[in-house]
Amino acid sequence: MNCLIFNMMESFYSWDDDVLVLNILGTPGAKLNKIGKVKGNQLKVSVTAQPTDGKATDHMIAFLATQFKVAQKDIELVFGQFSIHKQLRIKNPSKLPAGITRK
C-alpha cells in the first residue's frame, strides 16, 4: 500500500515533500469562517459563503490561504468543488494551525 494513502487513512493530513495534503469536511453557510475540530480523517472548516456554483469552496480556499499564510494559487483543490468532502494540497505553508505538524 502506498505510504501517502496509508497516512491519509490514519490522519486528516499528510506531507508530500513541502506540500501539505489536507482532507476537509466543509460547512458552507456558517456564521463565521473558522477551522474546527478533526472529525474522523477530516478537518472541519466552516465558511460563511453559500454552496452555490462552487462559491463556498472558492471562499474556503481564500480563507485557508490567509490561515496558512500562502497565496491562493498555492492551494490546489484535488477533489470536492461541489461537495462537503474535499482534499486540498497546500504548497509550503508558512503557518500551521494547532494539530498539524511538519514531518
PDB file as gemmi writes it, atoms N, CA and C in Angstrom:
CRYST1    1.000    1.000    1.000  90.00  90.00  90.00 P 1                      
ATOM      1  N   MET A   1       0.846  -1.188   0.000  1.00  0.00           N  
ATOM      2  CA  MET A   1       0.000   0.000   0.000  1.00  0.00           C  
ATOM      3  C   MET A   1       0.886   1.243   0.000  1.00  0.00           C  
ATOM      4  N   ASN A   2       0.529   2.220  -0.796  1.00  0.00           N  
ATOM      5  CA  ASN A   2       1.271   3.473  -0.874  1.00  0.00           C  
ATOM      6  C   ASN A   2       1.263   4.161   0.480  1.00  0.00           C  
ATOM      7  N   CYS A   3       2.417   4.631   0.932  1.00  0.00           N  
ATOM      8  CA  CYS A   3       2.555   5.263   2.245  1.00  0.00           C  
ATOM      9  C   CYS A   3       1.668   6.498   2.370  1.00  0.00           C  
ATOM     10  N   LEU A   4       1.587   7.316   1.318  1.00  0.00           N  
ATOM     11  CA  LEU A   4       0.765   8.523   1.351  1.00  0.00           C  
ATOM     12  C   LEU A   4      -0.701   8.170   1.563  1.00  0.00           C  
ATOM     13  N   ILE A   5      -1.193   7.163   0.859  1.00  0.00           N  
ATOM     14  CA  ILE A   5      -2.582   6.743   1.018  1.00  0.00           C  
ATOM     15  C   ILE A   5      -2.808   6.199   2.425  1.00  0.00           C  
ATOM     16  N   PHE A   6      -1.878   5.425   2.942  1.00  0.00           N  
ATOM     17  CA  PHE A   6      -1.998   4.875   4.289  1.00  0.00           C  
ATOM     18  C   PHE A   6      -2.091   5.998   5.309  1.00  0.00           C  
ATOM     19  N   ASN A   7      -1.218   7.001   5.194  1.00  0.00           N  
ATOM     20  CA  ASN A   7      -1.241   8.104   6.139  1.00  0.00           C  
ATOM     21  C   ASN A   7      -2.548   8.880   6.073  1.00  0.00           C  
ATOM     22  N   MET A   8      -3.120   9.040   4.873  1.00  0.00           N  
ATOM     23  CA  MET A   8      -4.365   9.781   4.740  1.00  0.00           C  
ATOM     24  C   MET A   8      -5.512   9.035   5.424  1.00  0.00           C  
ATOM     25  N   MET A   9      -5.441   7.702   5.485  1.00  0.00           N  
ATOM     26  CA  MET A   9      -6.491   6.948   6.152  1.00  0.00           C  
ATOM     27  C   MET A   9      -6.354   7.079   7.663  1.00  0.00           C  
ATOM     28  N   GLU A  10      -5.139   7.291   8.160  1.00  0.00           N  
ATOM     29  CA  GLU A  10      -4.886   7.366   9.584  1.00  0.00           C  
ATOM     30  C   GLU A  10      -5.105   8.769  10.138  1.00  0.00           C  
ATOM     31  N   SER A  11      -4.950   9.785   9.346  1.00  0.00           N  
ATOM     32  CA  SER A  11      -4.992  11.163   9.803  1.00  0.00           C  
ATOM     33  C   SER A  11      -5.714  12.035   8.778  1.00  0.00           C  
ATOM     34  N   PHE A  12      -6.005  13.258   9.185  1.00  0.00           N  
ATOM     35  CA  PHE A  12      -6.669  14.191   8.270  1.00  0.00           C  
ATOM     36  C   PHE A  12      -5.675  14.915   7.379  1.00  0.00           C  
ATOM     37  N   TYR A  13      -4.377  14.689   7.603  1.00  0.00           N  
ATOM     38  CA  TYR A  13      -3.366  15.333   6.766  1.00  0.00           C  
ATOM     39  C   TYR A  13      -2.145  14.450   6.606  1.00  0.00           C  
ATOM     40  N   SER A  14      -1.355  14.767   5.587  1.00  0.00           N  
ATOM     41  CA  SER A  14      -0.056  14.138   5.391  1.00  0.00           C  
ATOM     42  C   SER A  14       0.808  15.128   4.620  1.00  0.00           C  
ATOM     43  N   TRP A  15       2.062  14.798   4.481  1.00  0.00           N  
ATOM     44  CA  TRP A  15       3.006  15.642   3.750  1.00  0.00           C  
ATOM     45  C   TRP A  15       3.511  14.915   2.526  1.00  0.00           C  
ATOM     46  N   ASP A  16       3.615  15.630   1.431  1.00  0.00           N  
ATOM     47  CA  ASP A  16       4.216  15.158   0.190  1.00  0.00           C  
ATOM     48  C   ASP A  16       5.334  16.152  -0.112  1.00  0.00           C  
ATOM     49  N   ASP A  17       6.522  15.881   0.418  1.00  0.00           N  
ATOM     50  CA  ASP A  17       7.647  16.829   0.418  1.00  0.00           C  
ATOM     51  C   ASP A  17       7.211  18.101   1.146  1.00  0.00           C  
ATOM     52  N   ASP A  18       7.184  19.248   0.464  1.00  0.00           N  
ATOM     53  CA  ASP A  18       6.807  20.503   1.132  1.00  0.00           C  
ATOM     54  C   ASP A  18       5.327  20.847   0.924  1.00  0.00           C  
ATOM     55  N   VAL A  19       4.540  19.874   0.467  1.00  0.00           N  
ATOM     56  CA  VAL A  19       3.114  20.093   0.213  1.00  0.00           C  
ATOM     57  C   VAL A  19       2.295  19.388   1.294  1.00  0.00           C  
ATOM     58  N   LEU A  20       1.430  20.163   1.942  1.00  0.00           N  
ATOM     59  CA  LEU A  20       0.509  19.627   2.937  1.00  0.00           C  
ATOM     60  C   LEU A  20      -0.746  19.137   2.215  1.00  0.00           C  
ATOM     61  N   VAL A  21      -1.062  17.860   2.380  1.00  0.00           N  
ATOM     62  CA  VAL A  21      -2.267  17.270   1.793  1.00  0.00           C  
ATOM     63  C   VAL A  21      -3.298  17.195   2.913  1.00  0.00           C  
ATOM     64  N   LEU A  22      -4.423  17.864   2.713  1.00  0.00           N  
ATOM     65  CA  LEU A  22      -5.393  18.069   3.778  1.00  0.00           C  
ATOM     66  C   LEU A  22      -6.772  17.592   3.352  1.00  0.00           C  
ATOM     67  N   ASN A  23      -7.386  16.716   4.170  1.00  0.00           N  
ATOM     68  CA  ASN A  23      -8.763  16.272   3.944  1.00  0.00           C  
ATOM     69  C   ASN A  23      -9.692  17.186   4.736  1.00  0.00           C  
ATOM     70  N   ILE A  24     -10.699  17.729   4.070  1.00  0.00           N  
ATOM     71  CA  ILE A  24     -11.594  18.724   4.649  1.00  0.00           C  
ATOM     72  C   ILE A  24     -13.032  18.219   4.677  1.00  0.00           C  
ATOM     73  N   LEU A  25     -13.724  18.513   5.773  1.00  0.00           N  
ATOM     74  CA  LEU A  25     -15.170  18.366   5.857  1.00  0.00           C  
ATOM     75  C   LEU A  25     -15.705  19.791   5.938  1.00  0.00           C  
ATOM     76  N   GLY A  26     -16.271  20.274   4.855  1.00  0.00           N  
ATOM     77  CA  GLY A  26     -16.696  21.667   4.770  1.00  0.00           C  
ATOM     78  C   GLY A  26     -18.105  21.888   5.285  1.00  0.00           C  
ATOM     79  N   THR A  27     -18.306  23.078   5.858  1.00  0.00           N  
ATOM     80  CA  THR A  27     -19.630  23.512   6.280  1.00  0.00           C  
ATOM     81  C   THR A  27     -19.879  24.882   5.667  1.00  0.00           C  
ATOM     82  N   PRO A  28     -20.665  24.942   4.594  1.00  0.00           N  
ATOM     83  CA  PRO A  28     -20.984  26.242   3.985  1.00  0.00           C  
ATOM     84  C   PRO A  28     -22.117  26.929   4.750  1.00  0.00           C  
ATOM     85  N   GLY A  29     -22.270  28.229   4.529  1.00  0.00           N  
ATOM     86  CA  GLY A  29     -23.371  28.969   5.136  1.00  0.00           C  
ATOM     87  C   GLY A  29     -23.262  29.110   6.637  1.00  0.00           C  
ATOM     88  N   ALA A  30     -22.057  29.052   7.185  1.00  0.00           N  
ATOM     89  CA  ALA A  30     -21.851  29.165   8.630  1.00  0.00           C  
ATOM     90  C   ALA A  30     -21.876  30.636   9.057  1.00  0.00           C  
ATOM     91  N   LYS A  31     -21.955  30.878  10.358  1.00  0.00           N  
ATOM     92  CA  LYS A  31     -21.942  32.247  10.877  1.00  0.00           C  
ATOM     93  C   LYS A  31     -20.552  32.868  10.784  1.00  0.00           C  
ATOM     94  N   LEU A  32     -19.508  32.032  10.915  1.00  0.00           N  
ATOM     95  CA  LEU A  32     -18.123  32.506  10.898  1.00  0.00           C  
ATOM     96  C   LEU A  32     -17.272  31.612  10.019  1.00  0.00           C  
ATOM     97  N   ASN A  33     -16.215  32.181   9.466  1.00  0.00           N  
ATOM     98  CA  ASN A  33     -15.179  31.374   8.821  1.00  0.00           C  
ATOM     99  C   ASN A  33     -14.288  30.856   9.940  1.00  0.00           C  
ATOM    100  N   LYS A  34     -14.116  29.551  10.023  1.00  0.00           N  
ATOM    101  CA  LYS A  34     -13.242  29.027  11.078  1.00  0.00           C  
ATOM    102  C   LYS A  34     -12.788  27.612  10.771  1.00  0.00           C  
ATOM    103  N   ILE A  35     -11.628  27.305  11.325  1.00  0.00           N  
ATOM    104  CA  ILE A  35     -11.111  25.940  11.297  1.00  0.00           C  
ATOM    105  C   ILE A  35     -11.572  25.289  12.586  1.00  0.00           C  
ATOM    106  N   GLY A  36     -12.257  24.169  12.448  1.00  0.00           N  
ATOM    107  CA  GLY A  36     -12.817  23.492  13.608  1.00  0.00           C  
ATOM    108  C   GLY A  36     -11.989  22.295  14.038  1.00  0.00           C  
ATOM    109  N   LYS A  37     -12.670  21.340  14.608  1.00  0.00           N  
ATOM    110  CA  LYS A  37     -12.032  20.132  15.131  1.00  0.00           C  
ATOM    111  C   LYS A  37     -11.934  19.071  14.055  1.00  0.00           C  
ATOM    112  N   VAL A  38     -11.150  18.070  14.352  1.00  0.00           N  
ATOM    113  CA  VAL A  38     -10.997  16.920  13.469  1.00  0.00           C  
ATOM    114  C   VAL A  38     -12.188  15.985  13.686  1.00  0.00           C  
ATOM    115  N   LYS A  39     -12.740  15.515  12.583  1.00  0.00           N  
ATOM    116  CA  LYS A  39     -13.825  14.534  12.636  1.00  0.00           C  
ATOM    117  C   LYS A  39     -13.407  13.363  11.764  1.00  0.00           C  
ATOM    118  N   GLY A  40     -13.064  12.245  12.399  1.00  0.00           N  
ATOM    119  CA  GLY A  40     -12.558  11.092  11.648  1.00  0.00           C  
ATOM    120  C   GLY A  40     -11.243  11.444  10.994  1.00  0.00           C  
ATOM    121  N   ASN A  41     -11.183  11.308   9.670  1.00  0.00           N  
ATOM    122  CA  ASN A  41      -9.947  11.650   8.955  1.00  0.00           C  
ATOM    123  C   ASN A  41     -10.109  12.947   8.156  1.00  0.00           C  
ATOM    124  N   GLN A  42     -10.962  13.852   8.678  1.00  0.00           N  
ATOM    125  CA  GLN A  42     -11.179  15.140   8.016  1.00  0.00           C  
ATOM    126  C   GLN A  42     -11.121  16.274   9.035  1.00  0.00           C  
ATOM    127  N   LEU A  43     -10.649  17.428   8.589  1.00  0.00           N  
ATOM    128  CA  LEU A  43     -10.636  18.638   9.397  1.00  0.00           C  
ATOM    129  C   LEU A  43     -11.880  19.445   9.040  1.00  0.00           C  
ATOM    130  N   LYS A  44     -12.665  19.821  10.051  1.00  0.00           N  
ATOM    131  CA  LYS A  44     -13.867  20.609   9.791  1.00  0.00           C  
ATOM    132  C   LYS A  44     -13.477  22.059   9.528  1.00  0.00           C  
ATOM    133  N   VAL A  45     -13.970  22.600   8.430  1.00  0.00           N  
ATOM    134  CA  VAL A  45     -13.743  24.000   8.085  1.00  0.00           C  
ATOM    135  C   VAL A  45     -15.088  24.604   7.705  1.00  0.00           C  
ATOM    136  N   SER A  46     -15.463  25.674   8.413  1.00  0.00           N  
ATOM    137  CA  SER A  46     -16.723  26.358   8.166  1.00  0.00           C  
ATOM    138  C   SER A  46     -16.454  27.668   7.437  1.00  0.00           C  
ATOM    139  N   VAL A  47     -17.329  27.991   6.494  1.00  0.00           N  
ATOM    140  CA  VAL A  47     -17.231  29.268   5.779  1.00  0.00           C  
ATOM    141  C   VAL A  47     -18.614  29.902   5.676  1.00  0.00           C  
ATOM    142  N   THR A  48     -18.624  31.217   5.562  1.00  0.00           N  
ATOM    143  CA  THR A  48     -19.879  31.964   5.519  1.00  0.00           C  
ATOM    144  C   THR A  48     -20.554  31.913   4.154  1.00  0.00           C  
ATOM    145  N   ALA A  49     -19.810  31.609   3.111  1.00  0.00           N  
ATOM    146  CA  ALA A  49     -20.366  31.590   1.752  1.00  0.00           C  
ATOM    147  C   ALA A  49     -21.371  30.461   1.588  1.00  0.00           C  
ATOM    148  N   GLN A  50     -22.359  30.715   0.750  1.00  0.00           N  
ATOM    149  CA  GLN A  50     -23.386  29.717   0.444  1.00  0.00           C  
ATOM    150  C   GLN A  50     -22.863  28.746  -0.624  1.00  0.00           C  
ATOM    151  N   PRO A  51     -23.346  27.503  -0.602  1.00  0.00           N  
ATOM    152  CA  PRO A  51     -22.877  26.498  -1.564  1.00  0.00           C  
ATOM    153  C   PRO A  51     -23.554  26.633  -2.930  1.00  0.00           C  
ATOM    154  N   THR A  52     -23.285  27.722  -3.598  1.00  0.00           N  
ATOM    155  CA  THR A  52     -23.875  27.985  -4.902  1.00  0.00           C  
ATOM    156  C   THR A  52     -22.782  28.022  -5.959  1.00  0.00           C  
ATOM    157  N   ASP A  53     -22.848  27.121  -6.933  1.00  0.00           N  
ATOM    158  CA  ASP A  53     -21.891  27.088  -8.047  1.00  0.00           C  
ATOM    159  C   ASP A  53     -20.433  27.010  -7.593  1.00  0.00           C  
ATOM    160  N   GLY A  54     -20.162  26.330  -6.476  1.00  0.00           N  
ATOM    161  CA  GLY A  54     -18.791  26.166  -6.002  1.00  0.00           C  
ATOM    162  C   GLY A  54     -18.224  27.379  -5.293  1.00  0.00           C  
ATOM    163  N   LYS A  55     -19.065  28.387  -5.027  1.00  0.00           N  
ATOM    164  CA  LYS A  55     -18.569  29.617  -4.390  1.00  0.00           C  
ATOM    165  C   LYS A  55     -18.089  29.381  -2.962  1.00  0.00           C  
ATOM    166  N   ALA A  56     -18.695  28.444  -2.251  1.00  0.00           N  
ATOM    167  CA  ALA A  56     -18.258  28.153  -0.884  1.00  0.00           C  
ATOM    168  C   ALA A  56     -16.850  27.561  -0.898  1.00  0.00           C  
ATOM    169  N   THR A  57     -16.563  26.731  -1.870  1.00  0.00           N  
ATOM    170  CA  THR A  57     -15.216  26.158  -1.989  1.00  0.00           C  
ATOM    171  C   THR A  57     -14.198  27.244  -2.323  1.00  0.00           C  
ATOM    172  N   ASP A  58     -14.543  28.122  -3.238  1.00  0.00           N  
ATOM    173  CA  ASP A  58     -13.645  29.227  -3.572  1.00  0.00           C  
ATOM    174  C   ASP A  58     -13.391  30.108  -2.353  1.00  0.00           C  
ATOM    175  N   HIS A  59     -14.447  30.371  -1.597  1.00  0.00           N  
ATOM    176  CA  HIS A  59     -14.318  31.173  -0.375  1.00  0.00           C  
ATOM    177  C   HIS A  59     -13.438  30.452   0.642  1.00  0.00           C  
ATOM    178  N   MET A  60     -13.605  29.135   0.768  1.00  0.00           N  
ATOM    179  CA  MET A  60     -12.807  28.352   1.700  1.00  0.00           C  
ATOM    180  C   MET A  60     -11.326  28.421   1.333  1.00  0.00           C  
ATOM    181  N   ILE A  61     -11.022  28.320   0.060  1.00  0.00           N  
ATOM    182  CA  ILE A  61      -9.622  28.390  -0.369  1.00  0.00           C  
ATOM    183  C   ILE A  61      -9.037  29.760  -0.028  1.00  0.00           C  
ATOM    184  N   ALA A  62      -9.796  30.824  -0.259  1.00  0.00           N  
ATOM    185  CA  ALA A  62      -9.319  32.172   0.092  1.00  0.00           C  
ATOM    186  C   ALA A  62      -9.099  32.289   1.603  1.00  0.00           C  
ATOM    187  N   PHE A  63     -10.025  31.760   2.391  1.00  0.00           N  
ATOM    188  CA  PHE A  63      -9.907  31.779   3.847  1.00  0.00           C  
ATOM    189  C   PHE A  63      -8.688  30.983   4.305  1.00  0.00           C  
ATOM    190  N   LEU A  64      -8.528  29.769   3.787  1.00  0.00           N  
ATOM    191  CA  LEU A  64      -7.403  28.929   4.211  1.00  0.00           C  
ATOM    192  C   LEU A  64      -6.061  29.509   3.768  1.00  0.00           C  
ATOM    193  N   ALA A  65      -6.032  30.225   2.655  1.00  0.00           N  
ATOM    194  CA  ALA A  65      -4.792  30.879   2.221  1.00  0.00           C  
ATOM    195  C   ALA A  65      -4.314  31.853   3.295  1.00  0.00           C  
ATOM    196  N   THR A  66      -5.238  32.582   3.916  1.00  0.00           N  
ATOM    197  CA  THR A  66      -4.838  33.506   4.987  1.00  0.00           C  
ATOM    198  C   THR A  66      -4.408  32.744   6.236  1.00  0.00           C  
ATOM    199  N   GLN A  67      -5.077  31.640   6.531  1.00  0.00           N  
ATOM    200  CA  GLN A  67      -4.761  30.862   7.731  1.00  0.00           C  
ATOM    201  C   GLN A  67      -3.402  30.165   7.643  1.00  0.00           C  
ATOM    202  N   PHE A  68      -3.036  29.710   6.446  1.00  0.00           N  
ATOM    203  CA  PHE A  68      -1.768  29.018   6.247  1.00  0.00           C  
ATOM    204  C   PHE A  68      -0.672  29.949   5.720  1.00  0.00           C  
ATOM    205  N   LYS A  69      -1.040  31.220   5.514  1.00  0.00           N  
ATOM    206  CA  LYS A  69      -0.119  32.252   5.019  1.00  0.00           C  
ATOM    207  C   LYS A  69       0.543  31.844   3.704  1.00  0.00           C  
ATOM    208  N   VAL A  70      -0.308  31.537   2.739  1.00  0.00           N  
ATOM    209  CA  VAL A  70       0.134  31.223   1.377  1.00  0.00           C  
ATOM    210  C   VAL A  70      -0.746  32.009   0.402  1.00  0.00           C  
ATOM    211  N   ALA A  71      -0.302  32.099  -0.835  1.00  0.00           N  
ATOM    212  CA  ALA A  71      -1.133  32.690  -1.884  1.00  0.00           C  
ATOM    213  C   ALA A  71      -2.215  31.681  -2.275  1.00  0.00           C  
ATOM    214  N   GLN A  72      -3.354  32.174  -2.737  1.00  0.00           N  
ATOM    215  CA  GLN A  72      -4.427  31.268  -3.154  1.00  0.00           C  
ATOM    216  C   GLN A  72      -3.962  30.316  -4.248  1.00  0.00           C  
ATOM    217  N   LYS A  73      -3.069  30.766  -5.103  1.00  0.00           N  
ATOM    218  CA  LYS A  73      -2.569  29.919  -6.183  1.00  0.00           C  
ATOM    219  C   LYS A  73      -1.741  28.744  -5.653  1.00  0.00           C  
ATOM    220  N   ASP A  74      -1.316  28.818  -4.384  1.00  0.00           N  
ATOM    221  CA  ASP A  74      -0.542  27.735  -3.779  1.00  0.00           C  
ATOM    222  C   ASP A  74      -1.431  26.659  -3.160  1.00  0.00           C  
ATOM    223  N   ILE A  75      -2.734  26.810  -3.290  1.00  0.00           N  
ATOM    224  CA  ILE A  75      -3.681  25.796  -2.808  1.00  0.00           C  
ATOM    225  C   ILE A  75      -4.356  25.165  -4.022  1.00  0.00           C  
ATOM    226  N   GLU A  76      -4.167  23.859  -4.142  1.00  0.00           N  
ATOM    227  CA  GLU A  76      -4.777  23.103  -5.241  1.00  0.00           C  
ATOM    228  C   GLU A  76      -5.925  22.270  -4.693  1.00  0.00           C  
ATOM    229  N   LEU A  77      -7.073  22.374  -5.318  1.00  0.00           N  
ATOM    230  CA  LEU A  77      -8.216  21.541  -4.971  1.00  0.00           C  
ATOM    231  C   LEU A  77      -8.078  20.227  -5.734  1.00  0.00           C  
ATOM    232  N   VAL A  78      -7.889  19.130  -5.013  1.00  0.00           N  
ATOM    233  CA  VAL A  78      -7.746  17.818  -5.641  1.00  0.00           C  
ATOM    234  C   VAL A  78      -9.126  17.292  -6.032  1.00  0.00           C  
ATOM    235  N   PHE A  79     -10.076  17.361  -5.105  1.00  0.00           N  
ATOM    236  CA  PHE A  79     -11.454  16.982  -5.392  1.00  0.00           C  
ATOM    237  C   PHE A  79     -12.384  17.674  -4.408  1.00  0.00           C  
ATOM    238  N   GLY A  80     -13.663  17.801  -4.784  1.00  0.00           N  
ATOM    239  CA  GLY A  80     -14.680  18.310  -3.881  1.00  0.00           C  
ATOM    240  C   GLY A  80     -15.187  19.709  -4.154  1.00  0.00           C  
ATOM    241  N   GLN A  81     -15.047  20.215  -5.371  1.00  0.00           N  
ATOM    242  CA  GLN A  81     -15.517  21.576  -5.674  1.00  0.00           C  
ATOM    243  C   GLN A  81     -16.986  21.765  -5.281  1.00  0.00           C  
ATOM    244  N   PHE A  82     -17.822  20.745  -5.510  1.00  0.00           N  
ATOM    245  CA  PHE A  82     -19.252  20.859  -5.238  1.00  0.00           C  
ATOM    246  C   PHE A  82     -19.699  19.890  -4.137  1.00  0.00           C  
ATOM    247  N   SER A  83     -18.791  19.553  -3.236  1.00  0.00           N  
ATOM    248  CA  SER A  83     -19.067  18.595  -2.170  1.00  0.00           C  
ATOM    249  C   SER A  83     -18.529  19.128  -0.842  1.00  0.00           C  
ATOM    250  N   ILE A  84     -19.084  18.622   0.256  1.00  0.00           N  
ATOM    251  CA  ILE A  84     -18.537  19.000   1.561  1.00  0.00           C  
ATOM    252  C   ILE A  84     -17.242  18.237   1.850  1.00  0.00           C  
ATOM    253  N   HIS A  85     -16.999  17.153   1.131  1.00  0.00           N  
ATOM    254  CA  HIS A  85     -15.787  16.354   1.293  1.00  0.00           C  
ATOM    255  C   HIS A  85     -14.764  16.817   0.263  1.00  0.00           C  
ATOM    256  N   LYS A  86     -13.628  17.331   0.747  1.00  0.00           N  
ATOM    257  CA  LYS A  86     -12.626  17.907  -0.150  1.00  0.00           C  
ATOM    258  C   LYS A  86     -11.242  17.421   0.217  1.00  0.00           C  
ATOM    259  N   GLN A  87     -10.349  17.525  -0.756  1.00  0.00           N  
ATOM    260  CA  GLN A  87      -8.931  17.331  -0.475  1.00  0.00           C  
ATOM    261  C   GLN A  87      -8.180  18.493  -1.113  1.00  0.00           C  
ATOM    262  N   LEU A  88      -7.302  19.089  -0.329  1.00  0.00           N  
ATOM    263  CA  LEU A  88      -6.504  20.216  -0.788  1.00  0.00           C  
ATOM    264  C   LEU A  88      -5.026  19.881  -0.671  1.00  0.00           C  
ATOM    265  N   ARG A  89      -4.247  20.478  -1.553  1.00  0.00           N  
ATOM    266  CA  ARG A  89      -2.786  20.408  -1.485  1.00  0.00           C  
ATOM    267  C   ARG A  89      -2.303  21.843  -1.303  1.00  0.00           C  
ATOM    268  N   ILE A  90      -1.632  22.098  -0.185  1.00  0.00           N  
ATOM    269  CA  ILE A  90      -1.170  23.447   0.152  1.00  0.00           C  
ATOM    270  C   ILE A  90       0.348  23.467   0.080  1.00  0.00           C  
ATOM    271  N   LYS A  91       0.853  24.221  -0.887  1.00  0.00           N  
ATOM    272  CA  LYS A  91       2.290  24.257  -1.140  1.00  0.00           C  
ATOM    273  C   LYS A  91       3.007  25.120  -0.102  1.00  0.00           C  
ATOM    274  N   ASN A  92       3.933  24.493   0.610  1.00  0.00           N  
ATOM    275  CA  ASN A  92       4.843  25.149   1.549  1.00  0.00           C  
ATOM    276  C   ASN A  92       4.151  26.160   2.468  1.00  0.00           C  
ATOM    277  N   PRO A  93       3.210  25.717   3.299  1.00  0.00           N  
ATOM    278  CA  PRO A  93       2.521  26.651   4.193  1.00  0.00           C  
ATOM    279  C   PRO A  93       3.488  27.302   5.180  1.00  0.00           C  
ATOM    280  N   SER A  94       3.329  28.615   5.383  1.00  0.00           N  
ATOM    281  CA  SER A  94       4.190  29.354   6.310  1.00  0.00           C  
ATOM    282  C   SER A  94       3.713  29.233   7.746  1.00  0.00           C  
ATOM    283  N   LYS A  95       2.422  28.985   7.928  1.00  0.00           N  
ATOM    284  CA  LYS A  95       1.825  28.873   9.255  1.00  0.00           C  
ATOM    285  C   LYS A  95       0.993  27.602   9.298  1.00  0.00           C  
ATOM    286  N   LEU A  96       1.053  26.912  10.423  1.00  0.00           N  
ATOM    287  CA  LEU A  96       0.264  25.681  10.593  1.00  0.00           C  
ATOM    288  C   LEU A  96      -0.661  25.828  11.794  1.00  0.00           C  
ATOM    289  N   PRO A  97      -1.951  25.534  11.623  1.00  0.00           N  
ATOM    290  CA  PRO A  97      -2.893  25.567  12.751  1.00  0.00           C  
ATOM    291  C   PRO A  97      -2.541  24.468  13.765  1.00  0.00           C  
ATOM    292  N   ALA A  98      -3.074  24.602  14.962  1.00  0.00           N  
ATOM    293  CA  ALA A  98      -2.866  23.601  16.005  1.00  0.00           C  
ATOM    294  C   ALA A  98      -3.273  22.220  15.477  1.00  0.00           C  
ATOM    295  N   GLY A  99      -2.500  21.221  15.830  1.00  0.00           N  
ATOM    296  CA  GLY A  99      -2.812  19.854  15.427  1.00  0.00           C  
ATOM    297  C   GLY A  99      -2.130  19.414  14.152  1.00  0.00           C  
ATOM    298  N   ILE A 100      -1.476  20.338  13.441  1.00  0.00           N  
ATOM    299  CA  ILE A 100      -0.754  19.987  12.221  1.00  0.00           C  
ATOM    300  C   ILE A 100       0.716  20.291  12.448  1.00  0.00           C  
ATOM    301  N   THR A 101       1.560  19.290  12.226  1.00  0.00           N  
ATOM    302  CA  THR A 101       2.995  19.478  12.394  1.00  0.00           C  
ATOM    303  C   THR A 101       3.711  19.061  11.117  1.00  0.00           C  
ATOM    304  N   ARG A 102       4.880  19.631  10.924  1.00  0.00           N  
ATOM    305  CA  ARG A 102       5.701  19.229   9.774  1.00  0.00           C  
ATOM    306  C   ARG A 102       6.279  17.862  10.059  1.00  0.00           C  
ATOM    307  N   LYS A 103       6.521  17.114   8.979  1.00  0.00           N  
ATOM    308  CA  LYS A 103       7.067  15.761   9.163  1.00  0.00           C  
ATOM    309  C   LYS A 103       8.492  15.811   9.639  1.00  0.00           C  
TER     310      LYS A 103                                                      
END                                                                             
